[in-house]
Amino acid sequence: MWKSLSRLVPGHHSKPESTTTFRSRGIPDTTVTTQDGQGAPPVQEVANEPLQDMLDFEGALPDEPPNQQGDQLPPKAPNLAQRTTRSGRVVKPTEQYLEGLEQRQQGLVAWEVLVDQDDSEEIPTAAQQFQLQQQMEDPIAFATSANPDVMYLHEALRAPDCRNFLEAMDVEIQGHVKGKHWIVVPQTDVPKGTRILDAFWSMRQKRRLDTREIYKWKARLNLYGGQKEHGVNYWETYAPVVMWPTIRIFFILSILLGWYSRQLDFVMAFPHAPVEVPLFMNIPKGYRLKDASPQTHVLRLLKNIYGQKQGPRVWNKYLDQGLKELGFTPSAIDPCLYYGDQVMMLVYIDDCLLFSPKKEAIDQVVLSLRNSHQRFNVDDQGEVKDFLGIKIRKQPDGSIMLTQPHLIDSIIKDLQLQSNSQVRDTPALSTVILHKDEQGKPMNQQADFHYRSVIGKLNFLEKSTRPDISYAVHQCACFSESSKESHAKAVKLISCYLLGTHDKGIILSPDGSKSFECWADADFSGNWRPRTAHKDPITSKSQSGWIITFAGCPITWASKLQTLTALSTTEAEYISLSTALWDQIHLMELVKEIKSRGIQVNCAPPRIFCKAFEDNSGALEMARLPKLRPRTKHLNVTYHLFREYVKRKEIVVEAVATEEQTADVLTKPLDSTLFLTLRKRLFGW
């Protein structure tokens, strides 16, 4: 039986059980009683039985200083500043240490924020104290991409909507108790030498993509995976997820073939699976057992609680087994694509998409999941509208648009742009190639914006729905380690471009007569700077860019520096072509597999467009003919992989004029006229 704590600070004497007082920043004192007005009933506890019942969370913070009852406050937080040893070596706290300190000091921080302080004063956490000290030394020494909607327990309890978080905590505990995810055992039953792992809460506000309105408060109980030891209580950690090109291909097929789609969410997914090894966890903060204190009892985990290093892998293996028992067959190309009887399922951790020509077949799959041996707890969210932070909308003409306006809003807000700021037609100046700018003035991240945080958001935007900004984002991302004002200006130029294309994204309007097309291009040593080449050898690298379309719709793209230093334009173009075809061959095999399942899909040989340059068409000749010259022999092993496909005529390599090369937008900054022409061809807007 669970009883919630009326305090977070250890040793504080709780109030009588008949009443409880909430006290948290932004919320007036509130008395909670039971429905009959007589207060909470007495609680009985059987320590070794599975936990059955739970009382409401009776509050999270004390109403009076704990030392008034003779108790002691938790120890003060240590100084986290970096220190220098006598030998000159700089010693910094590790992220793992800071995470552990964060959990151990939650009670201290939660208590301190209520002890006669002004509401405007913020008490930094242990990690924040270290970050603030680091920021004074090097303002870009740490990432600043934290989501403000994700909080620790003490942060959620001082938020204006803390009541919603308390209710979410009750729901989380009830789910674990109902699912019999643990049993309570005395600490004496823990095998000698076995570490008892800490528990901590992770809170989150979930918002609607359209309005940014908060529609759900989530409280996730986690085991502290940072305390686990490799080879002792975990081994492999890799867990696959479905590839985004696969997702885009199935959206295209759903349009061409008139399929139905459905989105499912596995509720409390990870604890469906049993634990791999015996694990013991401390009783979580905010709850206690009446006759079993956290000093004498622990939780022996029976299920795969969140927070474990191998948690996603354990869940994936469990789900894979369950789907196979229901008759699904995993793809040999994408392990998170499953073929069923008239239903295809795409799995991304605990979110999945279903596609089928028959709505009844999807309904049957949902019912089978709920009634299976594993008894999956599935939330049917209806037709796909928002998936993994991407807004998915059907247009009147039957096409599908993928956009991320909320993410663009967040970027614009970070950069403090106004709605009347000047809008640009291109994301980068056509006359400027970014470089290290060693003599430039360092940007002031405190007064301006956090460079790495904005770059992280731009990377996610570019990889998901906006390939038109790929080159500009890649250029800016190269200088995250030592950003200057010139780099900050380039980031703002991207945001000014996004301001004018706020509601734009990928439009999936497929042409059934087309199969794959791959546009590959390269800019030979375009970043070369003779004055700084001896200090920065990266300027000798060439830029690759490619985009692969299926049925005329973009499904994957890239803009990146080549890892091998090309010695000529021919080599640069050929390296880009070969690297692009690694992705292309993989997708070809996927579509062949889909067709083998009886699905009508155009699987014609892909048309590969490689720019014919100068007077020799060297890259085309190297791709089509098995010739090896002394200057190109070093490319044989690494970049001739696709030649067998060309020989079997499964890939057709064609020339394309420079002005018609769609991938040109991914290799260099273009003038407004050419950029808008290629964007129109690529996106339709």
C-alpha positions as CSV (number, residue, x, y, z in Angstrom):
1,M,0.0,0.0,0.0
2,W,1.3,3.4,-0.9
3,K,1.3,6.5,1.2
4,S,2.4,9.7,-0.2
5,L,4.9,11.9,1.6
6,S,4.0,15.3,3.0
7,R,7.5,16.5,2.7
8,L,10.6,16.1,0.6
9,V,13.3,17.1,3.1
10,P,14.4,13.9,5.0
11,G,13.6,13.8,8.7
12,H,10.7,16.3,8.6
13,H,7.8,15.4,10.8
14,S,4.7,15.1,8.7
15,K,1.3,16.6,9.7
16,P,-1.6,14.5,10.8
17,E,-3.1,12.4,8.0
18,S,-6.5,13.9,8.3
19,T,-5.3,17.1,6.5
20,T,-2.5,18.1,4.3
21,T,-1.3,21.5,3.2
22,F,0.1,22.1,-0.3
23,R,2.7,24.8,-0.3
24,S,4.4,25.6,-3.5
25,R,5.4,28.7,-5.5
26,G,2.4,30.2,-7.2
27,I,-0.2,28.2,-5.3
28,P,-2.0,29.3,-2.2
29,D,-2.2,27.0,0.9
30,T,-4.8,24.4,0.2
31,T,-6.2,21.8,2.6
32,V,-7.1,18.4,1.2
33,T,-9.4,16.0,2.9
34,T,-11.1,12.7,2.0
35,Q,-14.6,12.7,0.5
36,D,-16.3,12.0,3.8
37,G,-14.4,14.9,5.4
38,Q,-12.9,12.7,8.1
39,G,-9.3,12.6,6.7
40,A,-7.3,9.8,5.3
41,P,-8.0,6.3,6.6
42,P,-5.3,4.3,8.3
43,V,-3.0,2.5,6.0
44,Q,-2.0,-1.2,6.3
45,E,1.2,-2.4,4.8
46,V,2.4,-5.9,3.9
47,A,6.0,-5.4,2.9
48,N,6.5,-8.5,0.7
49,E,3.2,-8.4,-1.1
50,P,2.8,-6.7,-4.5
51,L,1.6,-3.1,-3.9
52,Q,-2.1,-2.7,-4.4
53,D,-3.4,0.7,-3.2
54,M,-2.1,4.2,-3.0
55,L,-3.2,7.4,-1.2
56,D,-3.3,10.8,-2.9
57,F,-0.1,12.7,-3.0
58,E,-0.3,14.7,0.2
59,G,2.0,17.5,-0.7
60,A,5.6,17.9,-1.6
61,L,7.1,20.5,0.6
62,P,7.2,21.3,4.4
63,D,5.3,24.1,6.0
64,E,7.9,24.9,8.6
65,P,11.7,24.7,8.8
66,P,12.7,21.1,9.6
67,N,15.2,22.1,12.2
68,Q,12.3,23.4,14.4
69,Q,11.6,19.7,15.3
70,G,15.3,19.0,16.0
71,D,15.9,17.7,12.4
72,Q,18.8,18.8,10.3
73,L,18.8,20.3,6.9
74,P,20.6,18.4,4.1
75,P,24.2,19.3,3.5
76,K,25.0,22.4,1.5
77,A,25.9,21.9,-2.2
78,P,29.6,21.7,-2.8
79,N,31.5,24.2,-4.9
80,L,31.3,22.8,-8.4
81,A,33.8,25.2,-10.1
82,Q,36.6,23.5,-12.1
83,R,39.9,23.4,-10.4
84,T,43.5,23.1,-11.5
85,T,45.9,20.6,-10.1
86,R,49.5,21.5,-9.2
87,S,50.6,20.0,-12.5
88,G,48.4,22.4,-14.4
89,R,45.7,19.8,-15.3
90,V,42.2,21.2,-15.4
91,V,39.7,19.0,-13.5
92,K,36.0,19.4,-14.2
93,P,33.0,17.5,-12.8
94,T,31.6,14.9,-15.2
95,E,28.1,15.0,-16.5
96,Q,27.4,11.7,-14.7
97,Y,28.5,13.2,-11.4
98,L,26.3,16.3,-11.9
99,E,23.3,14.1,-12.7
100,G,23.8,12.1,-9.6
101,L,24.2,15.3,-7.5
102,E,21.1,16.7,-9.1
103,Q,19.0,13.8,-7.8
104,R,20.6,13.8,-4.3
105,Q,19.9,17.5,-3.8
106,Q,16.3,17.7,-5.1
107,G,15.0,17.8,-1.5
108,L,17.4,20.7,-0.6
109,V,16.5,22.7,-3.7
110,A,12.8,22.1,-3.2
111,W,13.0,23.2,0.4
112,E,15.2,26.3,-0.3
113,V,12.8,27.8,-2.8
114,L,10.1,28.1,-0.1
115,V,12.1,29.5,2.8
116,D,11.2,33.2,2.9
117,Q,12.5,34.1,-0.5
118,D,11.3,36.6,-3.0
119,D,9.3,35.0,-5.8
120,S,11.6,36.5,-8.4
121,E,14.7,34.8,-7.0
122,E,15.8,31.6,-8.7
123,I,17.8,28.9,-6.9
124,P,20.1,27.2,-9.4
125,T,20.4,23.4,-9.3
126,A,23.7,21.7,-8.9
127,A,24.2,21.3,-12.7
128,Q,23.1,24.9,-13.2
129,Q,25.6,26.2,-10.7
130,F,28.4,24.5,-12.6
131,Q,27.1,25.7,-15.9
132,L,26.9,29.3,-14.7
133,Q,30.5,29.1,-13.5
134,Q,31.6,27.6,-16.8
135,Q,29.8,30.2,-18.8
136,M,31.9,32.9,-17.2
137,E,35.0,31.2,-18.5
138,D,33.7,30.0,-21.9
139,P,30.2,30.9,-22.9
140,I,29.9,28.0,-25.4
141,A,31.4,25.3,-23.4
142,F,28.1,23.5,-22.9
143,A,25.0,22.8,-24.9
144,T,21.9,24.9,-24.2
145,S,19.2,22.9,-25.9
146,A,17.1,22.0,-22.9
147,N,13.3,21.9,-23.4
148,P,11.6,24.2,-20.9
149,D,8.6,21.9,-20.9
150,V,10.8,19.1,-19.4
151,M,11.4,19.5,-15.6
152,Y,12.7,17.8,-12.5
153,L,10.3,17.2,-9.6
154,H,11.4,20.3,-7.6
155,E,11.0,22.5,-10.7
156,A,7.5,21.2,-11.4
157,L,6.4,21.7,-7.8
158,R,7.1,25.4,-7.9
159,A,5.4,25.8,-11.3
160,P,1.9,27.4,-11.4
161,D,0.4,24.2,-12.7
162,C,2.0,21.9,-10.0
163,R,-1.4,20.4,-9.1
164,N,-1.6,18.9,-12.6
165,F,1.9,17.4,-12.1
166,L,0.8,15.9,-8.7
167,E,-2.1,14.2,-10.4
168,A,0.1,12.9,-13.1
169,M,2.4,11.4,-10.4
170,D,-0.6,9.6,-8.9
171,V,-1.5,8.2,-12.3
172,E,2.1,7.0,-12.9
173,I,2.3,5.3,-9.5
174,Q,-1.1,3.7,-10.0
175,G,0.0,2.4,-13.4
176,H,3.1,0.7,-11.9
177,V,1.1,-0.7,-9.0
178,K,-1.7,-2.1,-11.2
179,G,0.9,-3.6,-13.6
180,K,2.8,-5.2,-10.7
181,H,6.1,-3.7,-11.9
182,W,7.8,-4.2,-8.5
183,I,7.5,-5.7,-5.0
184,V,8.7,-4.3,-1.7
185,V,11.4,-6.2,0.0
186,P,13.6,-5.5,3.1
187,Q,17.1,-4.2,2.3
188,T,18.4,-7.3,4.0
189,D,17.1,-9.3,1.1
190,V,19.3,-7.4,-1.4
191,P,22.3,-9.7,-2.3
192,K,25.6,-8.5,-0.9
193,G,27.5,-6.2,-3.3
194,T,24.3,-5.3,-5.3
195,R,23.9,-1.6,-5.7
196,I,20.5,-0.1,-4.9
197,L,19.7,2.3,-7.6
198,D,18.1,5.7,-7.1
199,A,14.7,6.7,-8.5
200,F,13.9,10.2,-9.8
201,W,10.9,11.9,-11.5
202,S,10.9,13.5,-14.9
203,M,8.0,15.9,-15.6
204,R,6.8,17.2,-18.9
205,Q,4.1,19.4,-20.3
206,K,2.8,18.2,-23.7
207,R,1.6,20.8,-26.1
208,R,-0.5,20.7,-29.2
209,L,1.5,21.5,-32.4
210,D,-1.1,23.9,-33.8
211,T,-1.9,26.1,-30.8
212,R,1.0,25.3,-28.4
213,E,-1.7,24.7,-25.8
214,I,-0.8,22.4,-22.9
215,Y,-3.1,19.4,-23.1
216,K,-1.4,16.9,-20.9
217,W,0.9,16.7,-17.9
218,K,3.2,13.7,-17.7
219,A,5.2,12.4,-14.7
220,R,7.6,9.7,-15.5
221,L,9.2,7.6,-12.8
222,N,12.8,6.7,-13.8
223,L,15.5,4.5,-12.5
224,Y,18.8,6.3,-12.5
225,G,20.6,4.5,-15.2
226,G,23.8,6.4,-14.6
227,Q,24.5,4.2,-11.6
228,K,24.4,1.0,-13.6
229,E,27.7,-0.8,-14.5
230,H,28.4,-2.3,-17.9
231,G,28.9,-6.0,-17.7
232,V,27.2,-6.2,-14.3
233,N,23.6,-5.1,-14.8
234,Y,23.5,-4.1,-18.5
235,W,25.3,-5.1,-21.7
236,E,24.0,-4.1,-25.1
237,T,22.1,-0.8,-25.4
238,Y,21.3,-0.4,-29.1
239,A,17.7,-0.3,-30.2
240,P,16.6,0.5,-33.8
241,V,13.9,2.9,-34.8
242,V,12.2,3.2,-38.2
243,M,14.0,5.4,-40.7
244,W,12.5,8.7,-41.9
245,P,12.9,7.8,-45.6
246,T,10.8,4.7,-44.9
247,I,8.1,6.8,-43.2
248,R,8.0,9.2,-46.2
249,I,7.8,6.3,-48.7
250,F,4.8,4.9,-46.9
251,F,3.1,8.3,-46.9
252,I,3.7,8.5,-50.6
253,L,2.3,4.9,-51.1
254,S,-0.8,5.8,-49.0
255,I,-1.6,8.7,-51.4
256,L,-1.0,6.6,-54.6
257,L,-2.9,3.6,-53.4
258,G,-5.6,5.2,-51.2
259,W,-4.5,3.6,-48.0
260,Y,-5.8,4.3,-44.5
261,S,-3.4,5.4,-41.8
262,R,-3.6,5.2,-38.0
263,Q,-1.3,6.3,-35.2
264,L,-0.8,4.3,-32.0
265,D,1.0,5.0,-28.8
266,F,2.0,2.3,-26.4
267,V,1.1,3.6,-22.9
268,M,3.9,3.0,-20.3
269,A,5.7,1.0,-23.0
270,F,9.0,0.0,-21.4
271,P,7.5,-1.7,-18.3
272,H,5.6,-4.1,-20.5
273,A,8.9,-6.1,-20.7
274,P,10.5,-8.0,-17.8
275,V,13.9,-6.9,-16.5
276,E,17.0,-8.7,-17.8
277,V,18.8,-9.0,-14.4
278,P,17.7,-8.5,-10.8
279,L,17.4,-4.8,-10.0
280,F,16.6,-3.0,-6.8
281,M,15.5,0.6,-6.6
282,N,14.9,3.1,-3.7
283,I,11.4,4.2,-2.9
284,P,10.7,7.2,-5.1
285,K,10.5,10.7,-3.7
286,G,7.0,11.9,-2.9
287,Y,5.7,8.5,-1.7
288,R,6.3,6.1,1.2
289,L,5.0,3.0,2.8
290,K,3.6,3.4,6.3
291,D,5.4,0.4,7.9
292,A,8.3,0.3,5.5
293,S,10.6,3.3,5.5
294,P,13.1,4.1,2.7
295,Q,15.9,3.4,5.1
296,T,14.8,-0.2,5.6
297,H,12.9,-1.3,2.4
298,V,13.5,-1.1,-1.3
299,L,11.7,-2.0,-4.5
300,R,12.7,-5.1,-6.3
301,L,11.9,-4.4,-10.0
302,L,10.0,-7.0,-12.0
303,K,9.5,-4.9,-15.1
304,N,11.7,-2.8,-17.4
305,I,11.3,0.6,-15.7
306,Y,12.2,3.8,-17.6
307,G,15.7,5.3,-17.3
308,Q,17.8,2.1,-17.8
309,K,20.6,2.3,-20.3
310,Q,19.3,-0.9,-22.0
311,G,15.7,0.0,-21.5
312,P,14.9,0.8,-25.2
313,R,16.6,-2.4,-26.3
314,V,14.7,-4.6,-23.8
315,W,11.4,-3.0,-24.9
316,N,12.2,-3.3,-28.6
317,K,13.0,-7.1,-28.2
318,Y,9.8,-7.6,-26.3
319,L,7.7,-5.7,-28.9
320,D,9.4,-7.6,-31.7
321,Q,8.5,-10.9,-30.1
322,G,4.9,-9.9,-29.5
323,L,4.4,-8.7,-33.1
324,K,5.9,-11.9,-34.5
325,E,3.4,-13.9,-32.4
326,L,0.6,-11.9,-33.9
327,G,1.8,-12.8,-37.4
328,F,3.9,-9.8,-38.3
329,T,7.1,-10.3,-40.2
330,P,10.0,-7.7,-39.8
331,S,11.6,-6.2,-42.8
332,A,15.1,-7.4,-43.7
333,I,16.0,-3.8,-44.8
334,D,14.4,-1.7,-42.0
335,P,14.0,-3.8,-38.8
336,C,11.3,-1.5,-37.5
337,L,9.0,-2.0,-40.5
338,Y,6.6,-5.0,-40.0
339,Y,4.4,-6.7,-42.6
340,G,1.1,-8.2,-41.5
341,D,-2.0,-9.4,-43.2
342,Q,-2.9,-6.4,-45.3
343,V,-1.3,-4.1,-42.6
344,M,2.1,-2.5,-42.5
345,M,3.4,-1.2,-39.1
346,L,6.2,1.3,-38.6
347,V,7.6,1.5,-35.1
348,Y,9.6,4.4,-33.5
349,I,10.2,3.3,-29.9
350,D,6.7,3.5,-28.4
351,D,5.0,5.3,-31.3
352,C,3.9,3.5,-34.4
353,L,2.1,4.1,-37.7
354,L,-0.3,1.6,-39.4
355,F,-1.1,1.6,-43.1
356,S,-3.6,-0.6,-44.8
357,P,-6.0,-0.6,-47.8
358,K,-8.8,-1.7,-45.4
359,K,-9.8,0.2,-42.3
360,E,-11.2,-2.9,-40.7
361,A,-7.8,-4.6,-40.9
362,I,-6.3,-1.8,-38.8
363,D,-9.1,-2.1,-36.3
364,Q,-8.4,-5.8,-36.0
365,V,-4.6,-5.2,-35.4
366,V,-5.4,-2.7,-32.6
367,L,-7.8,-5.2,-31.0
368,S,-5.2,-8.0,-31.3
369,L,-2.5,-5.9,-29.6
370,R,-4.8,-5.3,-26.6
371,N,-5.9,-9.0,-26.4
372,S,-2.5,-10.6,-27.1
373,H,-0.5,-12.6,-24.6
374,Q,1.6,-9.5,-23.8
375,R,-1.6,-7.4,-23.2
376,F,-0.2,-4.3,-24.8
377,N,-1.7,-1.1,-23.4
378,V,-2.4,0.8,-26.7
379,D,-3.8,4.3,-27.2
380,D,-5.5,4.6,-30.6
381,Q,-4.9,8.2,-31.7
382,G,-6.8,8.0,-34.9
383,E,-5.6,9.3,-38.3
384,V,-2.0,10.5,-38.4
385,K,-1.8,14.3,-37.8
386,D,1.3,14.9,-35.7
387,F,4.1,12.5,-35.5
388,L,7.5,13.0,-33.7
389,G,7.0,16.8,-33.7
390,I,6.0,17.1,-37.3
391,K,2.7,18.4,-38.4
392,I,1.1,16.2,-41.1
393,R,-1.8,17.6,-43.0
394,K,-3.7,16.4,-46.0
395,Q,-4.4,19.0,-48.7
396,P,-7.6,19.4,-50.8
397,D,-5.8,17.9,-53.8
398,G,-4.9,14.8,-51.9
399,S,-1.3,15.6,-51.3
400,I,0.3,15.7,-47.8
401,M,2.3,18.6,-46.3
402,L,4.9,18.0,-43.6
403,T,5.7,21.2,-41.7
404,Q,7.2,22.3,-38.3
405,P,5.9,25.8,-37.7
406,H,6.2,25.5,-34.0
407,L,9.9,24.7,-34.2
408,I,10.4,27.7,-36.5
409,D,8.6,29.9,-34.0
410,S,10.9,28.6,-31.3
411,I,14.0,29.5,-33.4
412,I,12.7,33.0,-34.2
413,K,11.9,33.5,-30.5
414,D,15.4,32.4,-29.5
415,L,16.9,34.9,-32.0
416,Q,14.6,37.6,-30.7
417,L,13.3,38.5,-34.2
418,Q,10.2,40.6,-34.6
419,S,7.3,39.8,-36.9
420,N,8.2,42.9,-38.9
421,S,11.9,41.9,-39.4
422,Q,13.2,42.0,-42.9
423,V,12.4,38.8,-44.8
424,R,15.0,37.2,-47.1
425,D,14.6,35.1,-50.3
426,T,17.6,32.9,-49.6
427,P,19.0,31.4,-46.4
428,A,22.6,32.5,-47.1
429,L,24.5,35.2,-48.9
430,S,25.6,34.0,-52.4
431,T,28.8,36.0,-52.1
432,V,30.0,34.7,-48.7
433,I,31.6,31.4,-47.7
434,L,31.9,31.0,-43.9
435,H,35.3,30.4,-42.4
436,K,36.8,30.3,-38.9
437,D,37.2,34.1,-38.8
438,E,40.0,33.9,-36.3
439,Q,40.4,37.7,-36.2
440,G,36.6,38.2,-35.8
441,K,34.9,39.4,-32.7
442,P,33.5,36.5,-30.5
443,M,29.8,36.6,-30.2
444,N,28.2,37.5,-26.8
445,Q,25.9,34.5,-26.2
446,Q,24.5,36.0,-23.0
447,A,23.4,39.2,-24.8
448,D,22.6,37.6,-28.1
449,F,21.5,33.9,-28.3
450,H,22.8,30.5,-27.4
451,Y,24.5,29.4,-30.7
452,R,24.6,25.6,-30.1
453,S,20.9,25.5,-29.0
454,V,19.7,27.3,-32.2
455,I,22.0,25.2,-34.4
456,G,20.5,22.0,-32.8
457,K,17.0,23.2,-33.6
458,L,18.0,24.1,-37.1
459,N,19.6,20.7,-37.7
460,F,16.4,19.0,-36.6
461,L,14.3,21.2,-38.9
462,E,16.6,20.7,-41.8
463,K,16.7,16.9,-41.5
464,S,12.9,16.6,-41.1
465,T,11.1,19.0,-43.4
466,R,13.4,21.7,-44.8
467,P,16.2,20.5,-47.1
468,D,16.3,24.0,-48.6
469,I,18.3,25.3,-45.6
470,S,20.7,22.2,-45.5
471,Y,23.8,23.9,-46.9
472,A,23.4,27.1,-44.8
473,V,22.8,25.1,-41.6
474,H,25.8,22.9,-42.3
475,Q,28.0,25.9,-42.8
476,C,26.9,27.5,-39.5
477,A,27.2,24.2,-37.5
478,C,30.9,23.9,-38.4
479,F,31.6,26.8,-36.1
480,S,29.7,25.8,-32.9
481,E,32.9,25.4,-31.0
482,S,34.1,28.9,-31.5
483,S,31.4,31.1,-32.9
484,K,32.0,34.6,-33.9
485,E,29.7,37.5,-34.7
486,S,30.0,36.7,-38.5
487,H,28.7,33.2,-37.7
488,A,25.9,34.6,-35.6
489,K,24.9,36.9,-38.4
490,A,24.7,33.9,-40.8
491,V,22.4,32.2,-38.4
492,K,20.1,35.2,-38.3
493,L,20.0,35.3,-42.1
494,I,18.7,31.7,-42.0
495,S,16.0,32.8,-39.5
496,C,15.0,35.8,-41.6
497,Y,14.5,33.4,-44.5
498,L,12.4,31.1,-42.3
499,L,10.4,34.0,-41.2
500,G,9.1,34.4,-44.7
501,T,8.5,30.6,-45.2
502,H,7.1,29.9,-41.7
503,D,4.3,27.6,-42.9
504,K,6.2,25.8,-45.6
505,G,7.7,22.4,-45.8
506,I,7.8,19.2,-47.8
507,I,4.8,18.6,-50.1
508,L,4.2,14.9,-50.9
509,S,2.4,15.1,-54.2
510,P,3.5,11.8,-55.9
511,D,3.6,11.0,-59.6
512,G,2.9,7.3,-60.0
513,S,4.8,7.1,-63.3
514,K,8.1,7.9,-61.6
515,S,10.4,5.7,-59.5
516,F,13.6,6.8,-57.8
517,E,15.6,9.7,-58.9
518,C,18.9,10.8,-57.3
519,W,20.5,14.2,-57.9
520,A,24.2,14.3,-56.8
521,D,26.5,17.2,-57.0
522,A,29.8,18.5,-55.5
523,D,31.6,21.8,-55.0
524,F,35.3,21.0,-55.5
525,S,37.3,22.6,-52.7
526,G,34.8,25.5,-52.5
527,N,36.0,26.5,-49.0
528,W,39.7,26.8,-49.9
529,R,41.4,29.9,-48.4
530,P,45.1,30.1,-49.2
531,R,45.8,32.5,-46.3
532,T,44.5,30.1,-43.6
533,A,45.0,26.7,-45.3
534,H,48.1,25.9,-43.3
535,K,46.1,26.3,-40.0
536,D,42.8,24.9,-41.2
537,P,43.2,21.9,-43.6
538,I,39.4,21.4,-43.6
539,T,39.2,24.1,-46.2
540,S,40.7,21.6,-48.7
541,K,37.7,19.3,-48.4
542,S,34.9,19.4,-51.1
543,Q,31.2,19.7,-50.3
544,S,28.9,16.9,-51.3
545,G,25.2,17.3,-51.8
546,W,22.5,14.9,-52.9
547,I,18.8,14.5,-52.8
548,I,16.8,11.3,-53.5
549,T,13.2,11.5,-54.7
550,F,10.6,8.8,-55.0
551,A,7.6,9.3,-57.3
552,G,8.8,12.9,-57.6
553,C,8.8,13.6,-53.8
554,P,11.9,14.1,-51.7
555,I,12.5,11.4,-49.2
556,T,16.2,11.8,-48.1
557,W,18.9,14.4,-48.6
558,A,22.3,15.5,-47.3
559,S,24.8,18.4,-47.5
560,K,28.2,17.5,-45.9
561,L,31.9,17.8,-46.3
562,Q,33.7,14.8,-48.0
563,T,35.9,12.8,-45.7
564,L,38.5,12.2,-48.5
565,T,40.4,15.1,-50.0
566,A,39.5,15.1,-53.7
567,L,42.3,15.9,-56.1
568,S,40.2,17.0,-59.0
569,T,36.6,18.0,-59.9
570,T,36.1,14.5,-61.3
571,E,37.0,12.9,-58.0
572,A,34.8,15.3,-56.0
573,E,31.8,14.6,-58.2
574,Y,32.4,10.9,-58.2
575,I,32.8,10.7,-54.4
576,S,29.5,12.6,-54.0
577,L,27.8,10.3,-56.5
578,S,29.0,7.2,-54.8
579,T,28.1,8.3,-51.3
580,A,24.6,9.2,-52.5
581,L,24.2,5.8,-54.1
582,W,24.9,4.1,-50.7
583,D,21.5,5.6,-49.6
584,Q,19.9,4.9,-53.0
585,I,20.8,1.2,-53.1
586,H,19.4,0.7,-49.6
587,L,16.1,2.3,-50.6
588,M,15.9,0.4,-53.8
589,E,16.1,-2.9,-51.8
590,L,13.4,-1.6,-49.5
591,V,11.0,-0.9,-52.4
592,K,11.8,-4.3,-54.0
593,E,10.9,-5.9,-50.7
594,I,7.6,-4.0,-50.5
595,K,6.7,-5.1,-54.0
596,S,7.5,-8.7,-53.1
597,R,4.7,-8.4,-50.5
598,G,2.2,-7.9,-53.3
599,I,2.0,-4.1,-53.1
600,Q,1.8,-2.4,-56.5
601,V,4.7,0.0,-56.5
602,N,6.8,1.4,-59.4
603,C,10.2,-0.3,-59.0
604,A,11.9,0.9,-62.3
605,P,15.7,1.3,-62.3
606,P,16.5,4.6,-60.5
607,R,17.7,7.5,-62.7
608,I,20.9,9.0,-61.2
609,F,21.7,12.5,-62.4
610,C,25.4,13.5,-62.2
611,K,26.5,16.8,-63.5
612,A,28.6,16.7,-66.7
613,F,31.4,19.2,-66.2
614,E,34.2,20.8,-68.2
615,D,35.1,18.8,-71.2
616,N,35.7,15.2,-70.1
617,S,32.6,14.0,-68.1
618,G,35.0,12.1,-65.9
619,A,32.6,11.1,-63.2
620,L,30.1,9.7,-65.7
621,E,32.8,7.7,-67.4
622,M,34.1,6.3,-64.1
623,A,30.6,5.3,-63.1
624,R,29.7,3.6,-66.4
625,L,33.0,1.9,-67.4
626,P,35.3,-0.4,-65.4
627,K,38.3,1.7,-66.1
628,L,41.1,2.4,-63.5
629,R,43.7,5.0,-64.0
630,P,46.6,5.7,-61.7
631,R,45.0,8.9,-60.5
632,T,41.7,7.2,-59.6
633,K,42.9,3.8,-58.4
634,H,42.6,4.8,-54.7
635,L,38.8,5.2,-55.2
636,N,38.4,1.5,-56.2
637,V,37.7,-0.1,-52.8
638,T,35.7,2.7,-51.1
639,Y,33.6,4.3,-53.8
640,H,33.0,1.7,-56.6
641,L,30.4,-0.2,-54.6
642,F,27.5,0.7,-56.9
643,R,29.2,-0.4,-60.2
644,E,27.7,-3.8,-60.1
645,Y,24.2,-2.2,-60.1
646,V,25.2,-0.1,-63.1
647,K,26.5,-3.2,-64.8
648,R,23.2,-5.1,-64.2
649,K,21.3,-1.9,-65.4
650,E,19.6,-1.6,-62.0
651,I,20.9,1.9,-61.9
652,V,21.0,4.3,-64.8
653,V,23.5,7.2,-64.6
654,E,22.7,10.2,-66.7
655,A,24.2,13.6,-67.3
656,V,22.5,16.9,-66.3
657,A,23.4,20.4,-67.1
658,T,24.6,22.7,-64.3
659,E,21.6,24.9,-64.4
660,E,19.3,21.9,-64.1
661,Q,21.2,20.2,-61.2
662,T,18.6,20.2,-58.4
663,A,21.3,19.2,-55.8
664,D,23.2,22.4,-56.5
665,V,21.2,24.0,-53.7
666,L,22.9,21.6,-51.3
667,T,26.6,22.4,-52.2
668,K,27.0,26.1,-52.3
669,P,25.1,29.4,-51.6
670,L,23.1,30.4,-54.7
671,D,21.8,33.7,-56.0
672,S,18.1,34.4,-55.5
673,T,17.0,33.6,-59.0
674,L,18.6,30.1,-59.2
675,F,17.8,29.3,-55.6
676,L,14.1,30.0,-56.1
677,T,14.0,28.1,-59.4
678,L,15.5,25.0,-57.8
679,R,13.3,25.3,-54.7
680,K,10.2,25.5,-56.9
681,R,11.3,22.3,-58.7
682,L,12.0,20.5,-55.4
683,F,9.0,21.6,-53.2
684,G,6.5,23.2,-55.5
685,W,6.5,26.5,-53.7
